[in-house]
Amino acid sequence: MDYLTQLFLPVSIWFQNTPGWLAAIFQGITFLGNTEFYLIIMPALFWSIDASLGIRTGIMLLISGGLNSILKFVFQWPRPFWVSSRVTNLAEGSGFGFPSGHAQNAASVWGLIGSSTKRLWLRWIVLSLIFLIGLSRIILGVHFTHDVLAGWLTGGVLLWIFLKLEKGVVSWFKTKSFPLQVAALIAATSLFIIPALLLVPPFDPPAVPQAWIEGAGALIEPYHYEGLLTTAGSFLGLGLGILLLSRKMAFSAKGSLWQRILRYIVGLIGVLALYLGLGSIFPDEVDLLSYSLRFIRYFLIGLWISYGGPRLFSWLNLLS
């Protein structure tokens, strides 16, 4: 770690000279890799553009996010502005830095979208987004170059594995009874949390080096479980919703333009109600109650996206 830090720290310092107007542009680009962006845009893909691709990218996003959280716990490497006063962060960075979650998710999620189309122009856009999202993390001072390179590599490998195993896993899953499918889904969800529990005690984590806190200029919580609980809860809710929906109806994102737009508006209202509403009343502490409620909050969001929304669309005659 120390060797890589010293090797790439000058790169981070050099990017501190980025003009303010250009840094502002990259703050917008980095938003394309934020949780809030995926929460707003990914449901639109499922509800209004391509239901199959929407589910696949949703699952990919959650698998990638969960893996990234675990890898951060494995390595526990700092961000550049934690270790050098010459680097100022222009984006939030309270968790560990290696590997970059933005870079990894961009490579895996946008990579999946790119691999699902034959349009060359769209593939070039996807590649550009993957590159720019990763670059934005270096320019904004929240990741070292090696964080981003490792994120791209991890995301690329994950995408390759996903494409290789997807058909076989789906075929195997469809042959199982509903109770076994639910049991398999719960078992898969546990894989998000169990490795983290073995790596870092959730309620009594190790102390963060004081030098990192002083470098960050604020209290940082790199051992926080909120990222893992977000992905685990969303994964279980999304997966259960898919199973329930398949037993009730065959959902399609097809329809007239006004149907697609209304589906997105109605569905997004539900997402925001759960995200903002429950977020405003649920506590955000490091204790069992807060962690449990966070899991439930994102479980309900995942369930709404994959089941509640489509059922409401059917009731409102918004399906073709």
BAFIPA-538238 format. One record per residue: x, y, z of N, C-alpha, C, O, CB in turn. Coordinates in steps of 0.05 Angstrom, whole numbers, plus 5000, padded with zeros to 4 digits. Glycine has a CB too. Layout:
N
XYZXYZXYZXYZXYZ;...
END
This chain:
320
501749765000500050005000501750255000501250434984498150005024;503750265017505450505019506850564993507150794985507550475042;507750354979509150394954507250514933507950714920510250124943;504850414931502950514912502050804919501750974902500450334911;501750854946501051124954503151324946502451534935500751124985;505651264950507851444943508151464913508951674902510451354955;507451254898507651254869505551424856506151574838507450964858;503151414866500951554853500051814867498351954857498551374851;501051864891500352114904501052364887499452544887501852134931;503352364874503852604856501752644835501252874827506552564843;500552424825498452454805496052594817494852774805497552174795;495252514842493052644855493652944861491853114857492352504882;496052994869496853274874496753434848495853664848499653284887;497653324826497753464801494953534792494453754781499053284779;492953354796490253414788488853624805486753724798488553154789;490153704828489053914844489254184829487954374837490653934870;490754194808490954434792488654454771488654644755493654444778;486854264771484654274752482954524756482254594778482854024755;482454674734480754924736478054864749476954644746480355044709;477055054763474555024778472254944759470554774767473855274792;472055064736469855004717469954714708467954584704469855194694;472454614704472754334695472154144718470953924714475554284684;473054214742472454044765469354024769468353814777473754164791;467954244764465054244767463754044747461853914754463854524763;464854044723463853854703464253564712462553394710465253894676;466653514724467253244733465653174758465152934764470153204739;464753364773462853314796460253214785458953034796462453564813;459453324762456953224749457352944738455552774739456153414726;459752894727460352624716460452424738459352194734463052634700;461652494760461852294782459052224793458752014805463652404804;457152404790454352344799453252114784451451974794452552594796;454252064760453251844744453951574756453051364747454351854715;455651574777456351334791455351324819455951144834459351294791;453851534827452851544854450351364858448951304839452051834861;449951284883447551124890445051264882443151134871447551064920;444851524886442451674880441851664850439451654842442651964889;443851674833443451664804442351394796440351374782446051714789;443551184806442650914799439750874810438150734797444450694811;439150984833436450954845434351094828432051004827436451074873;435151304814433251454797433051344769430851324757434051744796;435351264758435451184730434950894725433550824706438151264718;436050714741435850424736432950334736432250164719437450274756;431150424754428350344752427050414725425350274715426750454775;427950644714426850724688427450524666425850474649427951004680;429850404668430550194649428749964651427849854630433450114653;428049874675426249644679423349714673422049554659426449554708;422349934682419550004679418850094651416650044641418850214698;420650244637419850384614421550344589420750434567419950674620;423750194590425450154567425749864559424849774538428150274571;426949704577427449414572427449274598429349284613430149374556;425249134604424949004631427148804636428248794659422248864632;427848644617429848434621432648564627433948484646430148254597;433348764611435948894615435949044641437949064655436549094592;433649154649433449304674433949114698435349194716430649424677;432848874697433248684719436148594719437448584741431448444716;437248544696440048454695442048664705443848594720440748374666;441648914697443449124706443049174736444949244750442949384690;440549154746440049184774441448974791442749044811437049174780;441348734782442748514796445748554795447148524815441948244784;446748634771449548684768450548904787452648884800450248754739;448949124788449649344805449949264834451749344848447649574802;448049104843447949024871450248824878451448844899445248904879;450748634860452948454864455648604865457248554882453048234841;455948794846458448944845458749114870460849134881458449124820;456549244878456649414902457349254927458949344944454049554906;456149014930456748854953459548754953460948754974454848614954;460548664930463348574928465248804934467248764947463848464900;464649044924466449274929466549334959468749394969465449514914;464349324973464349385001466049175016467549255035461549375013;465848925009467448715022470448765016472148735034466548435012;471148824991473948864983475049104999477449105006474148914953;473549315003474449545019475149455047477049545059472349765019;473549275059474049175085476548995085478048985105471649015096;477048855063479348685061481948845061483848785076479248505036;482049055045484549205041484849435061487049485072484649315013;482649575067482649795086484850005080486350085097483149685114;484850085054486850285045485550565045483150585040487850215017;487150775051486051045053485551185026486451085005487851215070;484251405028483851585005486151795005487351845026481051715005;486651914982488952104980488752344999490752425011489152204953;486352455003486152685020486352615050486452795067483552835015;486252355056486752275084489652285091490352325114485651985088;491352245071494252205077495952445068498352455074495251965064;494752635054496352865045494653125047492453135036497352825016;495753325060494453585062494453735035493153935032495753755083;495953625016496153754990493853674971493653764949498853704977;492253484981489953394965487353474980486953415003490053084960;485553614966482953694976480853534962480753524937482554004973;479053414977476853264964474653454955473753624970475753054984;473753404931471453554920468953384917467053464904472253674892;469053154930466752974932466952824958469052824971466652774907;464752704966464752554992466452304990466552174970461852485000;467852245012469452005013469951925042472151975052472052054999;468051805055468351725083469051435087469751345109465851785098;468851275065469550995067472350945056473651125045467550825052;473350695059475950625048476050675018473950675004476650335054;478450705007478650784979479150564959478550604935480750974977;480150334967481050134948479249884949478849764971483950054953;478149804926478249934900475950134897474150134914478049724878;476150304877474050504873471350384866471150234846474950704851;469350434882466750334876465550454851464150314836464850384899;465950714847464950844823466150714798464650654779465551144823;468750674798470050554774469150264770468550184748473150564777;468950114792468049834790465249814780464649654762468349694817;463449964792460649954783460250054754458649944740458850124802;461750254747461550354719462450134700461050094679463350604716;464649994706465649794687463649554686463249444664468349694697;462449484708460649254708457849314698456849174681460449134737;456749534708453949604700453849724672452349624655452749804720;455349934667455350054640456449854620455649854597456850314640;458449694629459449484612457349284604457349194581461849344625;455649204622453449024616451549144595450649014577451948944641;450949404599449249544580450549544552449249494532448549824590;453149604552454549614526454649344513454449324488457349714531;454949134528455148864517452448764507452248564493456248664537;450248904515447548814508446548954483444248904475445648864531;448149114471447349254447449349214424451749174429446949554452;448349214400450149194376450649464364452149484345448849004356;449449674376449949944365452750044373453350074397447750144376;454450084353457150154358457350424373459050464391458750164332;455650614365455750884377455150874407456251024423453851074363;453250694414452550664442454750534458455250604481449950504445;456150354446458450224460460650424465461950414486459549994443;461050604445463150814449462351004472463951094487463650974423;459751064474458751234495459251094522460051224541455751304492;458650834523458950684548461950684556462550734580457950394544;463650624537466550634543467450904553469150924571468150544519;466451114541467151384550466151434578467651554594465951594531;463751344585462751384612464351234632464951344654459751294613;465150984626466750834644469350974650470250994673467250554633;470651074629473151214632472851474648474351534666474451274605;470851634640470451894653469651884682470452044698468452054637;467951684689467151654716469551584734469851684756464951434719;471151394724473551334739475451564741476551614763475051094725;475951704719477751934719476752154739478352284752477952054691;474052184740472952394757473752344786474052534802469952394755;474052094794474652034822477552124829478052204852474351734828;479352114809482052204814482152514814483452634831483952094792;480852634795480752924793479553054818480553264827479253014768;477552924829476153044852477552974878476653054900473252934853;479852834877481452784900480552574920481452564942481753034915;478652404911477552204930478651924925478051734940474552204928;480251894903481451634898484151664886484751844871479651464879;485951484893488551454880488151324853486051204847490551294897;490151354836489951224809489750924812488250804797492451304793;491150804831491050514834488250424843487450194838493250414853;486850594858484050524866482350494841480750304839482950744885;482650684823480950684799481750454780479950324769481250954784;484250414777485150184759484149924770483249754755488250184757;484349884796483349634808480349614806479249394802484149624838;478949844808476049834804475249754777473449594773474850114811;476549874757476049794729476549494724474949354712477649954709;478849394735479549114731477548934745476648734733482349064742;476748994769474848834784472148834770470848624767474548934813;471249064761468749084747468748934721466848804714468049374741;471048944706471248794681471148494685469848354670473748874667;472648404706472648114712469848024721468947814712474748044734;468548184737465848114746463948104723462247924722464848324767;464148284704462448284680462948024664461047904655462948534662;465447954661466147714646464847464659463747294646469147674643;465147444685464047214700460947214698459747004694464847224730;459747444701456847474699455847364672453947214671455947764703;457047454651456247374624456647074619455146944605457647534603;458746964631459346674628457346504643456546284633462146614637;456546594667454946424684451946484683450346324693455846454712;451146714672448446804674446346594664444546534678448047054658;446746494640444746314628444446054645442245964650445446244599;446745954653446645704669445345744696443745574704449445594672;445945954709444746014735441746054733440245954749446146254749;440946214713438046264709436546014702434445964713437646474687;437745844685436445594678436145414702434045294706437945444656;438245394719438145234743436045344762434545194774440845224757;435945604765434145734784431245684776429545634793434646034785;430645684750427845654741426845374746424345334746427645724712;428545174749427644904753426844844782425744634788429844704745;427445034800426944994828424145084836423045264823429045134845;423144974858420545054868420745334880422945434885419444854889;418445464884418445734895419845744923421445924927415645844897;419245564941420545574967423645544965425145684979419545354985;424545374947427445344943428645594930430945664936428045094926;427145714912428145964900428446184921430446334921426146064878;426546204939426746404961429046334979430546514987424046414977;429346084986431645995003434346064990436146155003431445695009;434546014963436946074949437446374949439746464951436845974920;435346534947435646824947436646924974438347104975432946954940;435546814995436446885022439346805027440846965038434646755044;440046575017442846485020444746665004446846735014443146195010;443846744980445546924965445847194979447947324978444446964936;443647294991443747545005445647535029447047725035440947615015;445747305042447547275065450547305057452247375074447147005079;451147245032453847275022454847565021457247615019454147144995;452947745021453648025023454748095051456448275054451348205015;453647965071454048055099456047885114457747985129451448055114;455847615111457547435126460547485123461947505143456947145119;461547525099464447585096465247835111467347855123465247605067;463448045110464148295124464148245154465848365168462048505117;462348085165462248025194464847895203465847935225459847855201;465947725185468447585192470847765190472947715203468847345173;470547985175472848175172472848405192474948475202472748285144;470448515197470248745215467848715233465648685224469949005198;468248725260466048725278464148955273465149185273467048725308;461648915269459849135261459449345283459049585276457149025254;459449275308458849465329461249545346461049705364456649355347;463549415340466049485355468349485335470149325338466449295378;468249655315470349655294472949755305473049895325469449815270;475149695291477749805299477750105298476150225284480049685282;479650225313479850515312481150605286482950475275481550615336;480150825275481250945251483751095258483751245278479151125236;485951055243488451205250487951505252486651625235490551155228;488951625273488451915278489452085256488352295250489651995304;491651995243492752155221490852175198490752375184495452025211;489251955193487351965171485052165178484152305160486151685167;484152165203482052345211482952635208481552805198481152285240;485452685217486552955215486853035186486353265178489252975230;487652845169488052905141485352965127485153145111489352675126;483352805135480652845123479353105133477653225119478852615129;480153195156479053445167476253405178474853595183479053655146;475353155181472753095191472752805201474552655195470553135169;470652735216470452465226469652285203467752325189468252445248;471252075198470751885177469951615189470951545210473251855158;468251475175467151215185467550995164465550905153464151245193;470050925159470450725138469550445144469250275127473450715132;468950395170468050125178464950105179463849905187469150045205;463650315170460650325171459550115152460650065130459650605164;457349985160456049775145453849875126452449705114454949565164;453450135125451150235110451150145080449050085069450950535112;453450145068453650065040452849775036451349705017456450105029;453849595053453149315051450149265056448949105042454849155071;449049395076446249355082444449465060442249365055445549495109;445349685047443849795025443749595002441549544991445150055015;445949474995446049284972444649024980443248914964448849234964;445148935004443948675012440848695014439448525004445048585039;439848915026436948955028435748985001433648864995436349195045;436949144983435949184956435948934940434048874925437549404942;438048774943438248514929436048324936434748204919441048384934;435548304962433448114972430648214962429048064953433448095002;430148484965427648584957427148564927425048484918427448874965;429248634911429048614882428548324873426848274857431548724869;430148144885429847864877427147744885425947604869432047704890;426247804909423647694918421447814900419547674893423047764948;421648074894419648194876419548064849417348024838420248494873;421848004838421847864812420447594814418947524796424747824803;420947444835419647184838416647214841415147064828420847044863;415747404857412847444861411547544835409347454829412447654884;412847724821411747834797411347614776409347614761413448064786;413347434774413247224754410947034759409946904740415847074753;409947014784407746844790405046984785402946854784407946754820;405147244783402647404779402147494751399847484741402647634798;404247574737403847694711406447694695408647654707402847974713;406247734669408647754652409048054646407648174630408347594625;410848174660411248464658412948534634414948394628412448584683;412248744620413748844597413949144598412049284607412448754570;416249254590416649544590415449664565415649914561419549604592;414249514547413149624523410649784528409549774550412449394503;409749934509407450104512407850364497409950424486406850154541;405750534498405950794485407750974501408450914524403150924483;408551194489410451374502409251484528410651504548411151604484;406651554527405451664552405251454574405451524597402651784546;404751204566404750994586407450954600407650934624403850724574;409550964584412250934594413051164613414251124634414350914572;412251404605412851644621411351634647412451684668412251904606;408751574646407151564670408051334689408051374713404251524663;408851114677409850894694412350994710412550944734410650644677;414051134696416551224710415851434731416951414753418451344689;414051614725413351824745412051694769412851754792411452024733;410151524765408751394787410651214803410651224828406351224777;412351064789414250894803416251044818416950974841415650714783;417251264807419251424820418251554845419651594865420351644801;415651634845414451744869414551544892415151614915411451834864;414051294885414251084905417051044916417451014940413250824894;419051044898421851024906422651244924423851204946423651024881;421951494917422751724933421251734960422351814980422151984918;418751634960417251624985418651435005418951505029414351534980;419651214995420951025012423751115019424651095042421150744999;425251225000427951315004428151555023429651555042429251384977;426551765016426652005032424951985057425752075079425752245015;422551865054420751845077421951675100422151765123418151725069;422651435093423751255114426551355123427251325146424050965104;428051475104430651585111430451805132432351845147432051685087;428251955132427952175150427052095178427452235197425952375139;425951855180424951765207426551535219426551495243422051675204;428051385202429651175213432251285224433451465212430250965190;433151185246435751275258438051185241437950995226436051175287;440251335243442751275228445051255248446851425248443251485206;444951045264447051005284448450745279447650585262445851015313;450550695294451950435292450850255314452150215335455050475295;448550145309447249955328445449765312444849815289445750105350;444549555326442949355312440349465301439549385279442349125332;439049635316436449745307436849905281435349865262435249925329;438750085281439250255257439950085233439050135211441450455263;441749895238442549715215440249555205439949525181444849535225;438549455223436249295215434249465199433149375178434849175239;433749705208431849875194432949965167431449995148431250125211;435550005165436750075139436349845119435649885096439750135142;436749595128436349365111433449355102432949305079437149105126;431549395121428749395114427949615094426449565075427049425139;429149845098428550075080429250005052427650055034430150325090;431649905047432449845020431249585010430949544985435449825019;430449405027428949165019426249255007425449154986428448975043;424949445020422349545010422749694984421049684966421049735031;424949844981425449984956425849784933424649814911427950164958;427449574938427849364918425249224911424649164887429849164927;423549164931421049024927419049204911417549104895419748944954;419149464917417449654903418149664873416449654856417549934915;420749674868421649704840420849454823419949484801424649744839;421249214835420848974819418048854821417248694805422848764828;416448934842413848814845411649024850409549024836413848624868;412049194870409949384877409249574854406949614848410749544901;411349684842410849874820409349734796407349834788413449984810;410449514786409049374764406149304770404449314753410549134756;405649214795402849144802401049394801398749374793402749014830;402149614811400549864810400149954782398050054775402050084827;402149924765401950004737399649844724398049954708404549954721;399449584730397349424719394649514728392749534712397749124727;394449584754391849674765391049944753388649994750392149704796;393050114746392450374734392250364704391950574691394650574742;392350124692392150084663394350234648393950364628389450184653;396750214659399050344647400850154632403050214623400750494668;399849904628401349704613400049664586397649694583401549444629;401649584567400549544540399149274538398049204517402849554518;
END
